[in-house]
Amino acid sequence: MTIRALACGVLLALAPATSAAQSDSATVVATLDRFLRALYVRDTAAMKAEFDADARMTLLRPDPNGGVRVVALTADGFVKAATNPNGPALDEPLRNLRVFVDGDLASVWGEYQVRVAGAVSHCGYDAFHLVRRGGVWRILNVSDTFRREGCGAPWTSSPIDPSRRPQ
C-alpha cells in the first residue's frame, strides 16, 4: 500500500468522526441558544426543558468583604431567580465560543454580556457542561464569572444573541 493510499484511508476513516463532532457541536450550541432565548422571554417551561434533571448552577460573585462568593443553585432555583416578575428581563448574548465534545459530554466556554433594557449590566465568562442522554443534549452545569467593569458597549453581533432573533 502506498503512503498516498494509506493517507486517503486514514482521512476517510476520520471524516465521519469529524462530521459527527461538528454536528454535535452545532446541536450543543443550539441547546444553549434555545435556553438563552427562553431566558430572554422568561419562558420558564422552555428554560427547564433545556436542563438535565441533575442540573446545577455555580455562580462566582464578588464577596462584599473582598474575594469571591460561590452561589450554588438548582436549575429550578435559577429559573425562579432569573424570571422574577419584579426583576428585569435578561438578555445574555455569548461570543468567542469554544465547544468541546467527547462522547456524551460537551463543554462550552464563552464570553457573555448581560444587558438590561439595552444597557450592559455585567459580563464575564460562562462555562457550560452538557450531557447527552437518550440522544438529547441538556445543560448539566453552568459556572460563570462576574464583573461590572470592562464590559464594553453592547455587542452588535455574536453567535448567540437572544434579543436579535424574532420571537
DSSP file (Angstrom, degrees, kcal/mol; ACC not computed):
  #  RESIDUE AA STRUCTURE BP1 BP2  ACC     N-H-->O    O-->H-N    N-H-->O    O-->H-N    TCO  KAPPA ALPHA  PHI   PSI    X-CA   Y-CA   Z-CA
    1    1 A M              0   0    0      0, 0.0     2,-0.1     0, 0.0     0, 0.0   0.000 360.0 360.0 360.0 133.6    0.0    0.0    0.0
    2    2 A T     >  -     0   0    0      1,-0.1     4,-2.4     4,-0.0     5,-0.2  -0.356 360.0-114.2 -78.9 162.6    1.4    3.4   -0.9
    3    3 A I  H  > S+     0   0    0      1,-0.2     4,-2.8     2,-0.2     5,-0.2   0.879 117.9  55.2 -63.1 -37.9    1.6    6.3    1.5
    4    4 A R  H  > S+     0   0    0      2,-0.2     4,-2.3     1,-0.2    -1,-0.2   0.930 109.4  45.7 -62.0 -45.2   -0.9    8.2   -0.5
    5    5 A A  H  > S+     0   0    0      2,-0.2     4,-2.3     1,-0.2    -2,-0.2   0.899 113.4  50.3 -64.7 -41.4   -3.5    5.3   -0.3
    6    6 A L  H  X S+     0   0    0     -4,-2.4     4,-2.3     2,-0.2    -2,-0.2   0.919 110.6  49.2 -63.3 -43.8   -2.8    4.9    3.4
    7    7 A A  H  X S+     0   0    0     -4,-2.8     4,-2.5     2,-0.2    -2,-0.2   0.904 110.9  50.1 -62.4 -42.0   -3.3    8.7    4.0
    8    8 A C  H  X S+     0   0    0     -4,-2.3     4,-2.5     1,-0.2    -1,-0.2   0.904 110.1  51.1 -62.8 -41.2   -6.6    8.6    2.0
    9    9 A G  H  X S+     0   0    0     -4,-2.3     4,-2.1     2,-0.2    -2,-0.2   0.914 110.8  47.8 -62.7 -43.3   -7.8    5.7    4.1
   10   10 A V  H  X S+     0   0    0     -4,-2.3     4,-2.1     2,-0.2    -2,-0.2   0.926 112.2  49.4 -63.5 -45.1   -7.0    7.5    7.3
   11   11 A L  H  X S+     0   0    0     -4,-2.5     4,-1.7     1,-0.2    -2,-0.2   0.900 111.2  49.4 -62.1 -41.1   -8.7   10.6    6.1
   12   12 A L  H  < S+     0   0    0     -4,-2.5    -1,-0.2     1,-0.2    -2,-0.2   0.885 110.4  50.8 -65.7 -37.3  -11.8    8.7    5.1
   13   13 A A  H  X S+     0   0    0     -4,-2.1     4,-0.5     1,-0.2    -1,-0.2   0.865 114.1  44.4 -67.5 -35.1  -11.9    6.9    8.5
   14   14 A L  H  X S+     0   0    0     -4,-2.1     4,-2.5     1,-0.2     5,-0.2   0.741  95.1  79.3 -81.0 -23.5  -11.7   10.3   10.3
   15   15 A A  H  X S+     0   0    0     -4,-1.7     4,-2.7     1,-0.2     5,-0.2   0.896  92.2  47.9 -56.3 -48.3  -14.2   12.1    8.1
   16   16 A P  H  > S+     0   0    0      0, 0.0     4,-2.8     0, 0.0    -1,-0.2   0.901 112.6  50.0 -61.8 -38.3  -17.4   10.6    9.8
   17   17 A A  H  X S+     0   0    0     -4,-0.5     4,-2.6     2,-0.2    -2,-0.2   0.917 112.3  47.1 -65.4 -41.9  -16.0   11.4   13.3
   18   18 A T  H  X S+     0   0    0     -4,-2.5     4,-2.4     2,-0.2    -1,-0.2   0.926 113.9  47.7 -64.4 -43.9  -15.2   15.0   12.3
   19   19 A S  H  X S+     0   0    0     -4,-2.7     4,-2.3    -5,-0.2    -2,-0.2   0.908 112.7  48.7 -62.6 -42.5  -18.6   15.4   10.7
   20   20 A A  H  X S+     0   0    0     -4,-2.8     4,-2.9    -5,-0.2    -2,-0.2   0.901 110.9  50.5 -64.9 -40.8  -20.3   13.9   13.8
   21   21 A A  H  X S+     0   0    0     -4,-2.6     4,-2.7     2,-0.2    -2,-0.2   0.901 111.1  48.4 -64.3 -40.7  -18.3   16.2   16.1
   22   22 A Q  H  X S+     0   0    0     -4,-2.4     4,-2.3     2,-0.2    -1,-0.2   0.901 112.6  48.7 -65.0 -39.9  -19.3   19.2   14.0
   23   23 A S  H  X S+     0   0    0     -4,-2.3     4,-2.2     2,-0.2    -2,-0.2   0.922 112.2  48.3 -64.9 -44.3  -22.9   18.1   14.1
   24   24 A D  H  X S+     0   0    0     -4,-2.9     4,-2.7     2,-0.2    -2,-0.2   0.918 110.7  51.7 -61.5 -43.6  -22.7   17.5   17.9
   25   25 A S  H  X S+     0   0    0     -4,-2.7     4,-2.5     1,-0.2    -2,-0.2   0.920 110.5  47.9 -60.1 -44.1  -21.1   21.0   18.4
   26   26 A A  H  X S+     0   0    0     -4,-2.3     4,-2.1     1,-0.2    -1,-0.2   0.891 112.6  49.1 -64.3 -39.2  -23.9   22.7   16.4
   27   27 A T  H  X S+     0   0    0     -4,-2.2     4,-1.8     2,-0.2    -2,-0.2   0.890 110.5  50.5 -68.0 -39.1  -26.5   20.8   18.4
   28   28 A V  H  X S+     0   0    0     -4,-2.7     4,-1.9     2,-0.2    -2,-0.2   0.934 111.5  47.5 -62.8 -47.1  -24.9   21.8   21.7
   29   29 A V  H  X S+     0   0    0     -4,-2.5     4,-2.5     1,-0.2    -2,-0.2   0.883 109.3  54.5 -63.0 -37.9  -24.8   25.4   20.6
   30   30 A A  H  X S+     0   0    0     -4,-2.1     4,-2.5     2,-0.2    -1,-0.2   0.867 105.0  54.2 -63.5 -36.0  -28.4   25.2   19.5
   31   31 A T  H  X S+     0   0    0     -4,-1.8     4,-2.2     2,-0.2    -1,-0.2   0.933 110.9  45.0 -61.8 -46.2  -29.4   23.9   23.0
   32   32 A L  H  X S+     0   0    0     -4,-1.9     4,-2.8     2,-0.2     5,-0.2   0.890 110.9  54.4 -65.4 -39.0  -27.7   27.0   24.6
   33   33 A D  H  X S+     0   0    0     -4,-2.5     4,-2.2     2,-0.2    -2,-0.2   0.930 109.6  46.7 -60.2 -46.6  -29.3   29.3   22.1
   34   34 A R  H  X S+     0   0    0     -4,-2.5     4,-2.4     1,-0.2    -1,-0.2   0.911 112.8  50.7 -62.2 -41.9  -32.8   27.9   23.0
   35   35 A F  H  X S+     0   0    0     -4,-2.2     4,-2.2     1,-0.2    -2,-0.2   0.936 112.8  44.1 -62.1 -47.9  -32.1   28.2   26.7
   36   36 A L  H  X S+     0   0    0     -4,-2.8     4,-2.2     2,-0.2    56,-0.3   0.830 112.3  52.8 -70.7 -30.9  -30.9   31.9   26.4
   37   37 A R  H  X S+     0   0    0     -4,-2.2     4,-1.9    -5,-0.2    -1,-0.2   0.917 110.0  48.5 -66.0 -42.9  -33.8   32.8   24.2
   38   38 A A  H  X>S+     0   0    0     -4,-2.4     5,-2.6     1,-0.2     4,-0.6   0.880 110.3  52.2 -63.9 -38.1  -36.2   31.3   26.8
   39   39 A L  H ><5S+     0   0    0     -4,-2.2     3,-0.8     3,-0.2    51,-0.5   0.925 108.1  51.7 -61.0 -45.2  -34.4   33.3   29.5
   40   40 A Y  H 3<5S+     0   0    0     -4,-2.2    -2,-0.2     1,-0.2    -1,-0.2   0.878 117.2  36.9 -61.5 -40.2  -34.8   36.5   27.5
   41   41 A V  H 3<5S-     0   0    0     -4,-1.9    -1,-0.2    -5,-0.1    -2,-0.2   0.386 110.2-121.1 -95.2   4.2  -38.6   36.0   27.0
   42   42 A R  T <<5 +     0   0    0     -3,-0.8     2,-1.2    -4,-0.6    -3,-0.2   0.861  52.1 161.4  59.8  40.1  -39.0   34.5   30.5
   43   43 A D     >< -     0   0    0     -5,-2.6     4,-2.3     1,-0.2    -1,-0.2  -0.756  15.6-176.6 -91.3  92.8  -40.4   31.2   29.3
   44   44 A T  H  > S+     0   0    0     -2,-1.2     4,-2.7     1,-0.2     5,-0.2   0.864  79.2  52.8 -63.6 -38.0  -39.8   29.1   32.3
   45   45 A A  H  > S+     0   0    0      1,-0.2     4,-1.7     2,-0.2    -1,-0.2   0.922 111.4  46.3 -63.8 -43.2  -41.1   25.8   30.7
   46   46 A A  H  > S+     0   0    0      2,-0.2     4,-0.7     1,-0.2    -2,-0.2   0.873 112.7  50.8 -68.2 -36.6  -38.7   26.3   27.7
   47   47 A M  H >< S+     0   0    0     -4,-2.3     3,-1.4     1,-0.2     4,-0.4   0.957 111.1  47.6 -62.5 -49.8  -35.8   27.1   30.1
   48   48 A K  H >< S+     0   0    0     -4,-2.7     3,-1.2     1,-0.3    -1,-0.2   0.813 102.7  64.2 -62.5 -30.2  -36.5   24.0   32.2
   49   49 A A  H 3< S+     0   0    0     -4,-1.7    -1,-0.3     1,-0.2    -2,-0.2   0.748 100.1  53.0 -65.5 -23.0  -36.8   21.8   29.1
   50   50 A E  T << S+     0   0    0     -3,-1.4    89,-3.3    -4,-0.7     2,-0.3   0.532  95.2  88.2 -90.2  -6.7  -33.1   22.6   28.3
   51   51 A F  E <  S-a  139   0A   0     -3,-1.2    89,-0.2    -4,-0.4     2,-0.1  -0.704  76.2-125.9 -93.6 143.2  -31.9   21.4   31.7
   52   52 A D  E >   -     0   0A   0     87,-2.9     3,-1.9    -2,-0.3    23,-0.1  -0.482  33.2-108.9 -72.4 155.8  -30.9   17.9   32.7
   53   53 A A  E 3  S+     0   0A   0      1,-0.3    22,-0.1    -2,-0.1    -1,-0.1   0.770 121.2  46.9 -59.8 -25.8  -32.7   16.6   35.8
   54   54 A D  E 3  S+     0   0A   0     20,-0.1    -1,-0.3     2,-0.0    86,-0.1   0.174  85.4 145.6-100.5  17.0  -29.5   16.9   37.8
   55   55 A A  E <   -     0   0A   0     -3,-1.9    20,-1.0    84,-0.2     2,-0.3  -0.178  22.7-178.7 -64.5 146.7  -28.6   20.4   36.6
   56   56 A R  E     -aB 141  74A   0     84,-1.7    86,-1.6    18,-0.2     2,-0.4  -0.967  19.3-143.4-139.8 154.4  -26.8   22.9   38.8
   57   57 A M  E     -aB 142  73A   0     16,-2.9    16,-2.5    -2,-0.3     2,-0.5  -0.977   9.8-169.3-117.9 134.8  -25.6   26.5   38.5
   58   58 A T  E     -aB 143  72A   0     84,-3.5    86,-1.5    -2,-0.4     2,-0.5  -0.912  12.6-173.7-126.1 102.0  -22.4   27.6   40.1
   59   59 A L  E     -aB 144  71A   0     12,-3.2    12,-3.0    -2,-0.5     2,-0.6  -0.841  15.4-148.9-106.2 127.5  -22.1   31.4   40.0
   60   60 A L  E     + B   0  70A   0     84,-2.1    10,-0.2    -2,-0.5    -2,-0.0  -0.839  26.3 173.1 -94.6 123.2  -19.0   33.2   41.1
   61   61 A R  E     - B   0  69A   0      8,-3.0     8,-3.7    -2,-0.6     2,-0.1  -0.928  38.6 -93.3-129.7 152.1  -19.8   36.6   42.6
   62   62 A P  E     - B   0  68A   0      0, 0.0     6,-0.2     0, 0.0     5,-0.1  -0.411  38.5-130.1 -63.9 136.6  -17.8   39.3   44.3
   63   63 A D    >   -     0   0    0      4,-1.8     3,-2.5     1,-0.1     4,-0.0  -0.728  12.2-130.3 -85.0 135.4  -17.9   39.0   48.1
   64   64 A P  T 3  S+     0   0    0      0, 0.0    -1,-0.1     0, 0.0     3,-0.1   0.788 111.0  49.3 -56.9 -25.8  -18.7   42.3   49.8
   65   65 A N  T 3  S-     0   0    0      1,-0.4     2,-0.1     3,-0.0     3,-0.1   0.243 129.2 -87.9 -95.8  12.8  -15.7   41.8   52.1
   66   66 A G  S <  S+     0   0    0     -3,-2.5    -1,-0.4     1,-0.2     2,-0.1  -0.127  90.6  58.5  98.0 160.4  -13.4   41.0   49.1
   67   67 A G  S    S-     0   0    0     -3,-0.1    -4,-1.8    -2,-0.1     2,-0.4  -0.460  91.0 -50.4  83.2-157.0  -12.7   37.8   47.4
   68   68 A V  E     -B   62   0A   0     -6,-0.2     2,-0.4    -2,-0.1    -8,-0.0  -0.935  36.6-153.1-126.3 144.4  -15.2   35.6   45.7
   69   69 A R  E     -B   61   0A   0     -8,-3.7    -8,-3.0    -2,-0.4     2,-0.6  -0.951  14.5-143.4-113.4 133.6  -18.5   34.1   46.8
   70   70 A V  E     -B   60   0A   0     -2,-0.4     2,-0.6   -10,-0.2   -10,-0.2  -0.884  12.8-166.6-101.4 122.2  -19.8   30.9   45.3
   71   71 A V  E     -B   59   0A   0    -12,-3.0   -12,-3.2    -2,-0.6     2,-0.5  -0.939   4.4-166.4-109.7 116.7  -23.5   30.8   44.8
   72   72 A A  E     +B   58   0A   0     -2,-0.6     2,-0.3   -14,-0.2   -14,-0.2  -0.898  12.3 173.2-107.4 129.8  -24.9   27.3   44.0
   73   73 A L  E     -B   57   0A   0    -16,-2.5   -16,-2.9    -2,-0.5     2,-0.1  -0.947  30.3-123.5-131.8 150.8  -28.4   26.9   42.7
   74   74 A T  E  >  -B   56   0A   0     -2,-0.3     4,-2.3   -18,-0.2   -18,-0.2  -0.427  40.8-104.1 -76.6 168.0  -30.5   24.1   41.4
   75   75 A A  H  > S+     0   0    0    -20,-1.0     4,-2.7     1,-0.2     5,-0.2   0.926 124.7  50.3 -60.0 -44.2  -32.0   24.6   37.9
   76   76 A D  H  > S+     0   0    0      1,-0.2     4,-2.4     2,-0.2    -1,-0.2   0.900 109.5  50.9 -61.7 -40.6  -35.4   25.4   39.4
   77   77 A G  H  > S+     0   0    0      2,-0.2     4,-2.2     1,-0.2    -1,-0.2   0.896 111.7  47.6 -63.2 -40.6  -33.8   27.9   41.8
   78   78 A F  H  X S+     0   0    0     -4,-2.3     4,-3.2     2,-0.2     5,-0.2   0.939 111.1  50.1 -64.9 -47.2  -32.0   29.6   38.9
   79   79 A V  H  X S+     0   0    0     -4,-2.7     4,-1.4     1,-0.2    -2,-0.2   0.914 111.5  49.4 -58.9 -43.2  -35.2   29.7   36.8
   80   80 A K  H  < S+     0   0    0     -4,-2.4    -1,-0.2    -5,-0.2    -2,-0.2   0.925 115.7  42.3 -62.7 -44.9  -37.1   31.2   39.7
   81   81 A A  H >< S+     0   0    0     -4,-2.2     3,-1.0     1,-0.2    -2,-0.2   0.903 115.4  49.0 -68.3 -41.4  -34.5   33.9   40.3
   82   82 A A  H 3< S+     0   0    0     -4,-3.2     8,-0.3     1,-0.2    -1,-0.2   0.684 115.3  43.2 -75.8 -18.2  -33.9   34.7   36.7
   83   83 A T  T 3< S+     0   0    0     -4,-1.4    -1,-0.2    -5,-0.2    -2,-0.2   0.110  74.3 150.1-115.6  21.6  -37.5   35.1   35.8
   84   84 A N    X   -     0   0    0     -3,-1.0     3,-1.9     1,-0.2    -3,-0.1  -0.352  46.5-139.6 -54.2 122.5  -38.6   37.1   38.8
   85   85 A P  T 3  S+     0   0    0      0, 0.0    -1,-0.2     0, 0.0     4,-0.1   0.729 102.6  53.5 -63.1 -19.0  -41.6   39.2   37.6
   86   86 A N  T 3  S+     0   0    0      2,-0.1    -2,-0.1     0, 0.0    -3,-0.0   0.544 101.4  76.0 -88.7  -7.8  -40.2   42.2   39.7
   87   87 A G  S <  S-     0   0    0     -3,-1.9     2,-0.1     1,-0.1     3,-0.0  -0.484  91.4 -89.6 -98.6 171.6  -36.8   41.9   38.1
   88   88 A P        -     0   0    0      0, 0.0     2,-0.3     0, 0.0    -1,-0.1  -0.398  42.8-101.4 -76.7 155.5  -35.6   43.0   34.6
   89   89 A A        -     0   0    0     -2,-0.1     2,-0.5    -4,-0.1    28,-0.4  -0.589  40.9-131.1 -71.0 137.8  -35.6   40.7   31.6
   90   90 A L        -     0   0    0    -51,-0.5     2,-0.6    -8,-0.3   -48,-0.2  -0.834  20.3-170.0-102.9 127.1  -32.2   39.3   31.0
   91   91 A D  B     +C  115   0A   0     24,-1.8    24,-3.0    -2,-0.5   -54,-0.1  -0.960  12.0 176.8-114.0 111.4  -30.6   39.5   27.6
   92   92 A E        -     0   0    0     -2,-0.6    22,-0.2   -56,-0.3     2,-0.1  -0.768   5.0-175.0-126.4  87.3  -27.4   37.4   27.5
   93   93 A P        -     0   0    0      0, 0.0    20,-1.4     0, 0.0     2,-0.4  -0.446  11.6-150.0 -74.6 155.1  -25.5   37.1   24.3
   94   94 A L  E     +DE 112 160A   0     66,-2.4    66,-1.6    18,-0.2     2,-0.3  -0.943  18.9 169.2-122.6 146.5  -22.5   34.8   24.0
   95   95 A R  E     +D  111   0A   0     16,-2.2    16,-2.3    -2,-0.4    63,-0.1  -0.937  53.6  41.3-147.9 172.8  -19.4   35.1   21.8
   96   96 A N  E    S-     0   0A   0     -2,-0.3     2,-0.2    14,-0.2    -1,-0.1   0.911  77.5-171.1  52.8  47.1  -16.0   33.6   21.3
   97   97 A L  E     -     0   0A   0     13,-0.1     2,-0.5    -3,-0.1    13,-0.2  -0.438  18.9-165.8 -73.5 139.3  -17.4   30.2   21.9
   98   98 A R  E     -D  109   0A   0     11,-2.3    11,-2.2    -2,-0.2     2,-0.5  -0.987  11.5-167.2-122.9 118.3  -15.1   27.2   22.3
   99   99 A V  E     -D  108   0A   0     -2,-0.5     2,-0.4     9,-0.2     9,-0.2  -0.912   8.0-177.6-114.1 129.5  -17.0   23.9   22.1
  100  100 A F  E     -D  107   0A   0      7,-2.7     7,-2.8    -2,-0.5     2,-0.4  -0.993   2.7-175.0-126.1 131.8  -15.5   20.6   23.0
  101  101 A V  E     +D  106   0A   0     -2,-0.4     2,-0.3     5,-0.2     5,-0.2  -0.994  10.8 168.6-129.8 130.5  -17.4   17.3   22.7
  102  102 A D  E >   -D  105   0A   0      3,-2.8     3,-1.7    -2,-0.4     2,-0.3  -0.882  66.6 -55.9-139.6 108.0  -16.3   13.8   23.8
  103  103 A G  T 3  S-     0   0    0     -2,-0.3    -1,-0.0     1,-0.3     0, 0.0  -0.445 122.0 -12.4  62.6-121.1  -18.9   11.1   23.7
  104  104 A D  T 3  S+     0   0    0     -2,-0.3    28,-2.1    -3,-0.1     2,-0.4   0.196 120.9  84.6-100.1  15.2  -21.9   12.2   25.8
  105  105 A L  E <   -DF 102 131A   0     -3,-1.7    -3,-2.8    26,-0.2     2,-0.4  -0.971  52.4-177.4-120.0 131.5  -20.2   15.2   27.5
  106  106 A A  E     -DF 101 130A   0     24,-2.4    24,-2.7    -2,-0.4     2,-0.4  -0.967   6.6-164.9-124.6 144.8  -19.9   18.6   25.9
  107  107 A S  E     -DF 100 129A   0     -7,-2.8    -7,-2.7    -2,-0.4     2,-0.4  -0.998   4.4-171.8-129.1 130.5  -18.1   21.6   27.4
  108  108 A V  E     -DF  99 128A   0     20,-2.4    20,-3.1    -2,-0.4     2,-0.5  -0.989   2.6-172.4-127.3 126.3  -18.7   25.2   26.1
  109  109 A W  E     +DF  98 127A   0    -11,-2.2   -11,-2.3    -2,-0.4     2,-0.3  -0.969  22.3 152.3-115.3 129.5  -16.6   28.2   27.2
  110  110 A G  E     - F   0 126A   0     16,-2.2    16,-3.1    -2,-0.5     2,-0.3  -0.998  45.2-107.3-158.6 156.5  -17.7   31.6   26.1
  111  111 A E  E     -DF  95 125A   0    -16,-2.3   -16,-2.2    -2,-0.3     2,-0.3  -0.654  39.0-166.8 -81.7 135.6  -17.7   35.3   26.8
  112  112 A Y  E     -DF  94 124A   0     12,-2.7    12,-1.7    -2,-0.3     2,-0.4  -0.865  15.6-166.1-123.4 160.8  -21.1   36.7   27.9
  113  113 A Q  E     - F   0 123A   0    -20,-1.4     2,-0.6    -2,-0.3    10,-0.2  -0.956  13.8-148.2-142.8 121.8  -22.6   40.1   28.4
  114  114 A V  E     - F   0 122A   0      8,-3.1     7,-3.3    -2,-0.4     8,-1.2  -0.824  16.4-168.6 -95.4 127.5  -25.8   40.6   30.3
  115  115 A R  E     -CF  91 120A   0    -24,-3.0   -24,-1.8    -2,-0.6     2,-0.5  -0.938   8.9-165.7-116.5 137.0  -27.9   43.5   29.0
  116  116 A V  E >  S- F   0 119A   0      3,-3.1     3,-2.0    -2,-0.4   -26,-0.1  -0.985  81.1 -15.4-122.2 120.0  -30.9   45.0   30.8
  117  117 A A  T 3  S-     0   0    0     -2,-0.5    -1,-0.1   -28,-0.4     3,-0.1   0.857 130.1 -54.4  53.1  37.5  -33.1   47.3   28.7
  118  118 A G  T 3  S+     0   0    0      1,-0.2     2,-0.3   -27,-0.0    -1,-0.3   0.245 117.1 109.6  86.3 -13.6  -30.2   47.5   26.1
  119  119 A A  E <  S-F  116   0A   0     -3,-2.0    -3,-3.1    34,-0.1     2,-0.4  -0.758  76.6-108.8 -98.5 143.5  -27.6   48.7   28.7
  120  120 A V  E     +F  115   0A   0     -2,-0.3    -5,-0.3    -5,-0.2     3,-0.1  -0.554  35.2 176.0 -71.8 124.0  -24.7   46.4   29.8
  121  121 A S  E     -     0   0A   0     -7,-3.3     2,-0.3    -2,-0.4    -1,-0.2   0.868  61.7 -33.8 -91.1 -50.3  -25.2   45.3   33.3
  122  122 A H  E     -F  114   0A   0     -8,-1.2    -8,-3.1    29,-0.1    -1,-0.4  -0.960  54.9-160.1-163.2 174.7  -22.3   42.9   33.7
  123  123 A C  E     +FG 113 147A   0     24,-2.6    24,-1.9    -2,-0.3     2,-0.3  -0.894  23.3 126.1-153.2 178.8  -20.1   40.4   31.8
  124  124 A G  E     -F  112   0A   0    -12,-1.7   -12,-2.7    -2,-0.3     2,-0.4  -0.985  56.8 -51.6 160.1-150.6  -17.7   37.5   32.2
  125  125 A Y  E     -F  111   0A   0     -2,-0.3    20,-1.9   -14,-0.3     2,-0.4  -0.975  36.4-150.6-125.5 137.9  -17.3   34.0   31.0
  126  126 A D  E     -FH 110 144A   0    -16,-3.1   -16,-2.2    -2,-0.4     2,-0.5  -0.859   4.0-163.9-101.8 139.8  -19.8   31.1   31.1
  127  127 A A  E     -FH 109 143A   0     16,-3.1    16,-2.3    -2,-0.4     2,-0.4  -0.958  14.6-171.6-122.4 110.5  -18.6   27.5   31.3
  128  128 A F  E     -FH 108 142A   0    -20,-3.1   -20,-2.4    -2,-0.5     2,-0.4  -0.809  11.8-165.3-102.6 140.6  -21.4   25.1   30.3
  129  129 A H  E     -FH 107 141A   0     12,-2.7    11,-3.1    -2,-0.4    12,-1.9  -0.997  12.6-172.5-118.7 131.7  -21.3   21.4   30.7
  130  130 A L  E     -FH 106 139A   0    -24,-2.7   -24,-2.4    -2,-0.4     2,-0.4  -0.928   9.3-153.3-122.4 149.0  -24.0   19.4   28.8
  131  131 A V  E     -FH 105 138A   0      7,-2.4     7,-2.3    -2,-0.4     2,-0.7  -0.942  10.8-139.5-119.7 142.7  -24.8   15.8   28.9
  132  132 A R  E     + H   0 137A   0    -28,-2.1     2,-0.4    -2,-0.4     5,-0.2  -0.904  28.2 170.3-103.2 117.5  -26.4   13.7   26.1
  133  133 A R  E >  S- H   0 136A   0      3,-2.3     3,-1.8    -2,-0.7    -2,-0.0  -0.994  70.9  -3.5-126.4 131.2  -29.0   11.3   27.4
  134  134 A G  T 3  S-     0   0    0     -2,-0.4    -1,-0.1     1,-0.3     3,-0.1   0.814 131.2 -58.4  58.7  29.5  -31.2    9.4   25.1
  135  135 A G  T 3  S+     0   0    0      1,-0.2     2,-0.4    -3,-0.0    -1,-0.3   0.515 114.9 112.0  81.4   5.1  -29.7   11.3   22.1
  136  136 A V  E <   - H   0 133A   0     -3,-1.8    -3,-2.3     2,-0.0     2,-0.4  -0.944  62.4-135.0-118.6 130.9  -30.7   14.7   23.5
  137  137 A W  E     + H   0 132A   0     -2,-0.4     2,-0.3    -5,-0.2    -5,-0.2  -0.687  29.5 175.0 -82.6 131.0  -28.2   17.4   24.8
  138  138 A R  E     - H   0 131A   0     -7,-2.3    -7,-2.4    -2,-0.4     2,-0.4  -0.967  37.6-100.5-134.2 151.6  -29.2   19.0   28.1
  139  139 A I  E     +aH  51 130A   0    -89,-3.3   -87,-2.9    -2,-0.3    -9,-0.3  -0.581  37.5 173.1 -73.8 124.7  -27.5   21.5   30.3
  140  140 A L  E     -     0   0A   0    -11,-3.1   -84,-1.7    -2,-0.4     2,-0.3   0.787  64.6   0.0-100.5 -39.5  -25.9   19.8   33.3
  141  141 A N  E     -aH  56 129A   0    -12,-1.9   -12,-2.7   -86,-0.2     2,-0.4  -0.994  52.6-165.4-152.5 145.4  -23.9   22.6   34.9
  142  142 A V  E     +aH  57 128A   0    -86,-1.6   -84,-3.5    -2,-0.3     2,-0.4  -0.996  11.3 178.0-130.2 127.8  -23.3   26.3   34.3
  143  143 A S  E     +aH  58 127A   0    -16,-2.3   -16,-3.1    -2,-0.4     2,-0.3  -0.957  11.0 178.0-122.0 147.0  -20.5   28.1   36.1
  144  144 A D  E     -aH  59 126A   0    -86,-1.5   -84,-2.1    -2,-0.4   -18,-0.2  -0.981  25.8-134.6-147.4 161.2  -19.7   31.8   35.4
  145  145 A T        -     0   0    0    -20,-1.9     2,-0.4    -2,-0.3   -84,-0.1  -0.594  25.5-149.5-102.1 172.8  -17.5   34.7   36.4
  146  146 A F        +     0   0    0     -2,-0.2     2,-0.3   -22,-0.1   -22,-0.2  -0.980  23.2 154.7-151.5 129.4  -18.9   38.2   37.0
  147  147 A R  B     -G  123   0A   0    -24,-1.9   -24,-2.6    -2,-0.4    -2,-0.0  -0.984  27.1-161.0-151.6 152.0  -17.7   41.7   36.6
  148  148 A R  S    S+     0   0    0     -2,-0.3     3,-0.4   -26,-0.2     2,-0.3   0.570  75.7  72.4-103.4 -15.4  -19.2   45.1   36.1
  149  149 A E  S    S+     0   0    0      1,-0.2   -26,-0.1   -26,-0.1   -27,-0.0  -0.731  94.2  20.8-102.6 150.3  -16.1   46.9   34.8
  150  150 A G  S    S+     0   0    0     -2,-0.3    -1,-0.2     1,-0.1   -28,-0.0   0.735  77.0 127.5  72.8  23.4  -14.5   46.4   31.4
  151  151 A C        -     0   0    0     -3,-0.4    -2,-0.1     1,-0.2   -27,-0.1   0.658  53.6-152.4 -87.4 -16.5  -17.6   45.0   29.7
  152  152 A G        -     0   0    0    -32,-0.1    -1,-0.2     2,-0.0   -32,-0.1  -0.123  36.3 -35.5  75.0-175.2  -17.6   47.5   26.8
  153  153 A A  S    S-     0   0    0      1,-0.2     3,-0.1   -34,-0.1   -34,-0.1  -0.336  84.3 -72.6 -74.8 161.3  -20.5   48.7   24.7
  154  154 A P        -     0   0    0      0, 0.0    -1,-0.2     0, 0.0    -2,-0.0  -0.327  60.6-107.4 -55.1 134.9  -23.4   46.3   23.9
  155  155 A W        -     0   0    0      1,-0.1     3,-0.1    -3,-0.1   -42,-0.0  -0.352  21.7-157.9 -66.4 143.8  -22.3   43.8   21.3
  156  156 A T  S    S+     0   0    0      1,-0.3     2,-0.3    -3,-0.1    -1,-0.1   0.586  76.9  19.4 -97.5 -13.2  -23.6   44.3   17.9
  157  157 A S        +     0   0    0      3,-0.0    -1,-0.3   -64,-0.0     3,-0.1  -0.954  62.2 148.7-157.7 138.2  -23.0   40.7   16.8
  158  158 A S        -     0   0    0     -2,-0.3   -63,-0.2    -3,-0.1     3,-0.1  -0.960  53.1-108.4-161.1 155.4  -22.5   37.3   18.5
  159  159 A P  S    S+     0   0    0      0, 0.0     2,-0.5     0, 0.0   -64,-0.2   0.847 113.8  35.6 -60.1 -33.9  -23.3   33.7   17.6
  160  160 A I  B     +E   94   0A   0    -66,-1.6   -66,-2.4    -3,-0.1    -3,-0.0  -0.965  69.2 152.4-121.8 115.2  -25.9   33.6   20.3
  161  161 A D    >   -     0   0    0     -2,-0.5     3,-1.6   -68,-0.2    -3,-0.1  -0.766  21.4-170.0-143.7  91.6  -27.9   36.9   20.8
  162  162 A P  G >  S+     0   0    0      0, 0.0     3,-1.1     0, 0.0    -1,-0.1   0.806  83.5  55.9 -57.1 -35.0  -31.4   36.3   22.1
  163  163 A S  G 3  S+     0   0    0      1,-0.2     4,-0.1     4,-0.0   -72,-0.0   0.656 102.1  57.8 -75.6 -13.0  -32.6   39.9   21.6
  164  164 A R  G <  S+     0   0    0     -3,-1.6    -1,-0.2     2,-0.1    -3,-0.0   0.161  89.6  87.6-103.5  19.0  -31.8   39.9   17.9
  165  165 A R  S <  S-     0   0    0     -3,-1.1     2,-0.0    -4,-0.1     0, 0.0  -0.918  85.0-106.0-115.8 143.4  -33.9   36.9   17.0
  166  166 A P              0   0    0      0, 0.0    -2,-0.1     0, 0.0    -1,-0.0  -0.345 360.0 360.0 -65.0 148.9  -37.6   37.1   16.0
  167  167 A Q              0   0    0     -4,-0.1    -4,-0.0  -126,-0.0  -126,-0.0   0.484 360.0 360.0 -74.7 360.0  -39.9   35.8   18.7
